[in-house]
């Protein structure tokens, strides 16, 4: 009796271990720096290499710094600083797809000297790996083994694809613009839908432009632009499961001032990198039950896990907070602007059908003190918690990206800052499905030859033909042939006659 090993593949997501790394950036401002007013640091992963046991990756820290020069001019410097790191785990194998997130959890100016500014950023790296995992079952073609087959639905990972688009927007300005100081852009994904060999990703790009007008007044405005892009991915069908995310390649974002006779406009171009991943439902034939007509079989059942991705969800909320300046800090006589808007997600969880996102929103307020005629800045950190209903399970794996918009900062009594903003969070969930399957079968004992030609067995009421045949260790065909008038499942307790073939 020979049982063969048989394999099929199921999609699996594994969590990568979290860790923190520090990155130091030395930035040349192009002018002597008297004071750094605001700092915004974003991280983006650009390249990955997956080997057995390790994922090496590298990326760019995009730094936007508003500073006051020694000749009292306010300028901006945008700089890129490379970084690299890795994940190590015995579960990492070549060929897997990594989803890596690097969040800036803290950034600060360490030192200023002439035109040089040294920035230190503390990053948190996290992520998951997506792959197909082999599941072992059995097959058997022996004539004395009776098999009940069934088709089970599995989920298989197809692969991923990436595409970069440029979202172009315009904002009309009533006055002439002297200088653009900051462009802060983010993206949220609203939906991901499967098509034939492509996935459609819809979302919104949110940009904030801070500029200096002709009257030397600091002004800012938000631009909201939607996009809908088809990303090619072979083997996708309309019934496929898809997930996706998007990130702004901030180093490539640009602004162009178009001056007109009265006022003008700003043309903003934001490059967005879209990534999609596809999964397909596959019917796999497996052995659900078996027995042997010639002996006893010991069956081993094993469990396996597979990942099912859920439709993306958009969670929106409001963030409010306040900060009171220390008594020794210069009072606020005039709030000039705020910059360096960012948000960091610190925790996500699902309970009783609600997803909860916890995080911290940050901005830097720049103000003037009349007594000293100096510019000062203070960072506002506002913790928040938002919740919304979700279709995901409580133990689902969550992948979330957030962006803040409509940020407003006001000052009262010269010392009290009030922060108000909207936050949008793209939430992608994956549920873990567990199933059981026959993974091994072994013949433990052979039947003794029966020394009688006929026997009578009793089938209890409601018993199925398969269960009766398995208990008697005979084929279903034999019972039907030798008891042609019996209908299964049996309505009442029914005697069945079996004629045994005796070997000479």
WODAUR-V586333 format. One record per residue. RES is the residue in one letter. PSI is psi in whole degrees, 0 to 359 (none if undefined). OMEGA is omega in degrees with one decimal (999 if undefined). D_CENTER is the distance of its C-alpha to the mean C-alpha in whole Angstrom. Layout:
# WODAUR-V586333
RES,PSI,OMEGA,D_CENTER / RES,PSI,OMEGA,D_CENTER
This chain:
# WODAUR-V586333
X,119,-174.3,47 / X,122,173.4,44 / X,127,-178.4,41 / X,149,174.5,38 / X,139,-179.4,35 / X,140,-174.7,32 / X,147,167.5,28 / X,166,-173.7,25 / X,143,175.2,22 / X,150,179.6,19 / X,141,-179.0,15 / X,136,172.7,14 / X,132,177.1,11 / X,142,-177.1,12 / X,133,174.6,11 / X,146,-177.2,12 / X,135,177.5,15 / X,149,174.3,15 / X,167,179.8,17 / X,145,176.4,19 / X,152,176.7,21 / X,138,179.3,24 / X,131,178.1,24 / X,131,179.7,28 / X,130,174.2,28 / X,115,-171.4,32 / X,134,173.9,32 / X,119,-174.6,35 / X,345,-179.3,36 / X,1,177.2,39 / X,157,178.4,41 / X,127,-173.9,42 / X,122,175.5,40 / X,319,-178.5,41 / X,137,172.8,38 / X,123,-176.2,35 / X,318,177.4,34 / X,153,-177.1,30 / X,131,176.0,27 / X,124,179.9,24 / X,126,176.2,21 / X,150,179.8,18 / X,141,176.8,16 / X,132,177.1,15 / X,133,-177.5,14 / X,322,-175.7,16 / X,140,177.0,18 / X,149,175.2,17 / X,119,-177.1,19 / X,119,176.6,18 / X,170,177.1,21 / X,117,176.6,23 / X,352,-176.4,22 / X,144,169.8,20 / X,115,173.9,17 / X,135,179.0,19 / X,158,178.5,17 / X,160,-178.5,19 / X,195,-176.3,18 / X,136,167.3,20 / X,118,178.1,21 / X,117,-174.4,22 / X,126,174.4,24 / X,120,-174.1,26 / X,124,173.2,29 / X,127,-175.9,32 / X,162,175.7,35 / X,124,-178.5,39 / X,173,-178.0,41 / X,341,176.0,45 / X,21,173.1,47 / X,24,173.2,45 / X,142,176.2,42 / X,122,-177.2,39 / X,169,178.2,37 / X,140,172.7,33 / X,130,174.9,32 / X,123,-176.1,28 / X,154,177.9,28 / X,136,-178.5,25 / X,123,-179.0,25 / X,151,173.2,24 / X,161,178.1,22 / X,154,178.4,21 / X,192,-179.4,20 / X,161,169.2,19 / X,142,177.0,17 / X,130,179.6,20 / X,146,178.6,19 / X,343,-179.7,22 / X,351,-179.5,19 / X,130,178.4,18 / X,148,177.4,20 / X,140,-179.4,20 / X,347,178.2,19 / X,158,178.0,15 / X,118,178.6,12 / X,142,170.9,11 / X,105,-171.9,7 / X,132,175.6,9 / X,129,174.8,9 / X,115,-178.1,12 / X,141,174.8,13 / X,110,-177.9,17 / X,346,175.0,18 / X,142,174.6,22 / X,143,-179.0,24 / X,159,175.5,28 / X,119,-178.5,31 / X,321,-178.5,33 / X,155,176.8,36 / X,130,178.8,38 / X,105,-178.4,41 / X,237,178.7,42 / X,357,-174.4,40 / X,135,176.8,37 / X,128,178.8,34 / X,122,-177.6,32 / X,136,176.6,29 / X,127,-179.6,27 / X,135,174.8,23 / X,121,-175.1,22 / X,148,172.1,18 / X,125,178.2,15 / X,136,178.6,13 / X,175,178.4,11 / X,185,177.5,8 / X,163,173.1,8 / X,139,-179.7,10 / X,134,-178.8,11 / X,177,169.1,14 / X,133,-179.8,17 / X,135,-179.5,19 / X,137,175.7,23 / X,130,-177.1,25 / X,133,171.0,28 / X,197,-175.9,31 / X,163,172.5,35 / X,152,-179.8,37 / X,139,-178.9,41 / X,14,179.0,44 / X,142,-176.1,47 / X,335,-178.2,49 / X,9,176.5,50 / X,122,178.3,46 / X,134,-171.3,45 / X,137,170.1,41 / X,117,-178.7,39 / X,156,172.1,36 / X,154,174.8,33 / X,125,176.8,30 / X,150,179.2,27 / X,125,177.3,24 / X,165,177.2,21 / X,126,-176.8,18 / X,140,178.8,18 / X,128,-179.8,15 / X,312,-176.9,17 / X,187,-177.5,15 / X,162,177.2,13 / X,154,-176.5,15 / X,145,178.4,15 / X,142,178.1,17 / X,132,176.4,18 / X,165,175.0,20 / X,120,178.3,22 / X,118,-177.2,22 / X,133,-177.9,26 / X,163,177.4,27 / X,145,173.8,31 / X,126,-178.9,32 / X,137,-178.9,36 / X,132,-177.4,38 / X,340,-179.0,41 / X,166,176.7,42 / X,148,-177.7,42 / X,126,176.7,40 / X,318,-172.1,41 / X,137,170.8,37 / X,124,-177.3,34 / X,322,-175.6,32 / X,141,166.9,29 / X,113,178.9,26 / X,120,-175.2,23 / X,145,175.2,20 / X,170,-177.8,16 / X,143,173.0,14 / X,140,177.0,12 / X,132,-178.1,11 / X,328,-179.9,13 / X,153,174.4,13 / X,121,-176.4,13 / X,145,-178.0,16 / X,142,172.0,17 / X,192,178.9,21 / X,106,-179.4,23 / X,22,174.7,22 / X,162,173.2,19 / X,139,179.1,16 / X,123,-179.6,17 / X,125,177.9,14 / X,142,-179.4,16 / X,193,-176.8,15 / X,134,173.7,17 / X,128,-178.4,18 / X,123,-179.2,20 / X,140,173.8,23 / X,128,179.0,25 / X,125,174.9,28 / X,126,-176.3,31 / X,165,178.1,34 / X,120,-177.7,38 / X,177,-176.4,40 / X,340,177.1,44 / X,17,179.3,45 / X,29,176.4,43 / X,139,179.2,41 / X,128,-179.3,37 / X,156,176.8,35 / X,156,178.4,32 / X,153,179.6,30 / X,145,175.7,27 / X,129,178.2,26 / X,124,-179.3,23 / X,130,178.3,23 / X,158,175.5,21 / X,156,176.2,20 / X,112,-171.2,19 / X,138,174.6,19 / X,124,178.8,19 / X,122,-176.8,17 / X,133,175.2,19 / X,109,-176.4,18 / X,149,176.9,21 / X,356,174.9,22 / X,144,171.7,19 / X,174,180.0,21 / X,341,179.8,21 / X,0,-178.6,21 / X,159,171.7,18 / X,134,-178.7,14 / X,152,173.5,12 / X,159,-178.3,8 / X,163,175.6,8 / X,169,-178.2,7 / X,150,179.4,10 / X,145,177.3,12 / X,129,172.1,16 / X,83,-166.2,18 / X,336,178.9,20 / X,337,-178.3,23 / X,1,179.9,24 / X,138,-176.1,24 / X,157,171.6,28 / X,143,177.3,30 / X,129,179.0,33 / X,122,175.8,36 / X,102,-178.0,39 / X,139,176.8,42 / X,179,-176.5,44 / X,318,175.0,47 / X,108,-179.0,46 / X,217,-178.0,43 / X,202,178.2,40 / X,158,175.4,36 / X,130,175.1,33 / X,119,-176.7,31 / X,128,177.2,28 / X,121,-175.2,26 / X,115,175.6,22 / X,133,-178.2,20 / X,128,177.3,17 / X,119,-177.5,15 / X,133,177.5,13 / X,134,176.2,11 / X,152,175.7,11 / X,139,-175.0,10 / X,150,179.1,13 / X,150,177.9,15 / X,148,174.9,18 / X,128,-175.8,20 / X,131,174.3,23 / X,125,-178.2,26 / X,128,176.6,28 / X,126,-179.7,31 / X,165,175.8,32 / X,121,179.5,35 / X,327,-179.8,35 / X,156,179.1,38 / X,159,173.1,41 / X,167,-179.1,45 / X,141,175.7,48 / X,352,-176.4,51 / X,358,-178.8,53 / X,189,179.5,51 / X,140,179.8,48 / X,128,172.5,45 / X,125,-175.8,42 / X,134,175.8,39 / X,128,178.1,36 / X,133,179.2,32 / X,154,176.8,29 / X,154,175.9,26 / X,155,-179.8,22 / X,146,171.2,19 / X,159,-174.0,16 / X,133,174.8,13 / X,121,179.6,13 / X,147,-178.7,10 / X,158,178.1,11 / X,144,-179.8,11 / X,146,179.5,9 / X,145,178.2,11 / X,121,179.8,13 / X,128,-179.0,14 / X,149,179.9,17 / X,183,-178.4,20 / X,144,179.3,22 / X,130,176.9,23 / X,143,178.7,27 / X,174,-178.9,28 / X,160,178.0,31 / X,133,176.0,33 / X,128,-179.2,37 / X,148,174.0,38 / X,151,-177.4,40 / X,331,-178.3,44 / X,350,-179.4,44 / X,147,177.6,42 / X,139,-179.2,43 / X,163,-179.7,43 / X,115,175.2,42 / X,333,177.3,44 / X,121,175.9,42 / X,119,-176.5,38 / X,306,-179.2,38 / X,172,171.0,34 / X,151,-178.6,30 / X,177,-177.0,28 / X,39,-179.8,25 / X,130,179.4,22 / X,167,177.1,19 / X,139,178.0,17 / X,127,175.3,15 / X,125,-178.6,13 / X,337,-178.2,15 / X,144,173.9,14 / X,142,176.0,12 / X,162,179.6,14 / X,133,177.8,15 / X,129,176.1,19 / X,45,175.4,21 / X,11,177.5,19 / X,136,174.4,18 / X,135,-179.2,14 / X,132,178.1,15 / X,126,176.6,14 / X,143,-178.8,16 / X,187,179.4,17 / X,127,174.6,19 / X,142,-177.2,20 / X,147,168.9,23 / X,160,177.8,25 / X,122,179.1,29 / X,130,179.4,32 / X,128,-174.7,35 / X,165,-179.4,38 / X,136,173.6,42 / X,118,-175.0,45 / X,328,-176.2,48 / X,319,-179.4,50 / X,350,-176.1,49 / X,35,-179.8,48 / X,155,174.9,45 / X,140,177.6,41 / X,160,177.7,39 / X,151,178.5,35 / X,138,-179.9,33 / X,132,176.0,29 / X,126,175.0,28 / X,119,-175.6,25 / X,109,174.9,24 / X,151,-179.4,22 / X,160,173.9,21 / X,126,175.3,19 / X,152,-178.6,18 / X,156,175.4,18 / X,163,178.5,18 / X,150,179.9,18 / X,156,176.0,15 / X,3,-177.6,16 / X,158,178.5,13 / X,160,-179.2,15 / X,327,-177.3,16 / X,20,-178.0,15 / X,152,172.9,11 / X,126,-173.3,8 / X,137,175.5,6 / X,115,-171.7,3 / X,141,174.8,6 / X,138,-174.2,8 / X,156,173.6,12 / X,143,179.3,15 / X,148,178.3,18 / X,172,179.4,21 / X,41,-179.4,25 / X,132,179.3,26 / X,135,177.6,29 / X,129,176.8,31 / X,158,-179.0,35 / X,137,175.7,38 / X,142,176.9,40 / X,19,174.6,43 / X,358,-177.0,42 / X,349,-175.8,40 / X,118,177.4,38 / X,137,175.4,34 / X,130,-176.1,32 / X,135,179.9,29 / X,133,-178.7,27 / X,164,171.3,24 / X,147,178.2,21 / X,138,176.5,18 / X,132,-176.4,15 / X,123,172.1,12 / X,121,-176.8,9 / X,121,173.9,7 / X,130,-178.2,5 / X,150,173.3,7 / X,128,177.9,9 / X,145,178.7,12 / X,122,179.1,14 / X,135,-179.8,18 / X,131,178.5,21 / X,162,177.8,24 / X,152,-177.4,27 / X,150,175.7,29 / X,120,-176.2,33 / X,347,-178.0,32 / X,145,175.4,36 / X,138,-177.1,39 / X,135,174.4,43 / X,119,-176.0,46 / X,333,179.6,48 / X,148,178.0,51 / X,147,178.7,54 / X,145,172.4,55 / X,147,179.0,59 / X,132,-179.5,61 / X,134,-177.5,63 / X,20,176.5,66 / X,151,-173.9,67 / X,338,-176.6,66 / X,147,174.8,65 / X,157,178.8,63 / X,128,177.0,62 / X,160,-178.9,59 / X,128,177.5,57 / X,116,178.8,54 / X,155,-179.6,53 / X,137,177.6,53 / X,3,-176.9,49 / X,136,177.8,49 / X,156,-178.7,47 / X,319,-178.3,48 / X,315,-177.7,46 / X,323,179.0,46 / X,314,-178.8,50 / X,321,179.6,50 / X,320,179.5,48 / X,322,-179.1,50 / X,349,-178.8,53 / X,44,174.9,51 / X,166,179.6,53 / X,152,177.7,51 / X,324,-178.3,50 / X,325,179.7,53 / X,317,180.0,56 / X,315,-178.8,55 / X,317,-177.9,55 / X,319,-174.1,58 / X,352,176.6,60 / X,66,-171.3,59 / X,341,-175.8,59 / X,355,-176.6,60 / X,134,177.5,57 / X,134,-178.7,54 / X,142,-0.5,51 / X,152,-174.6,49 / X,140,-179.2,53 / X,327,179.2,54 / X,174,173.7,56 / X,124,-170.6,57 / X,129,173.6,58 / X,140,177.3,60 / X,138,179.8,59 / X,131,177.3,62 / X,129,176.1,60 / X,121,-177.7,63 / X,139,175.6,62 / X,122,-179.9,63 / X,134,178.7,65 / X,135,178.6,65 / X,none,999,69
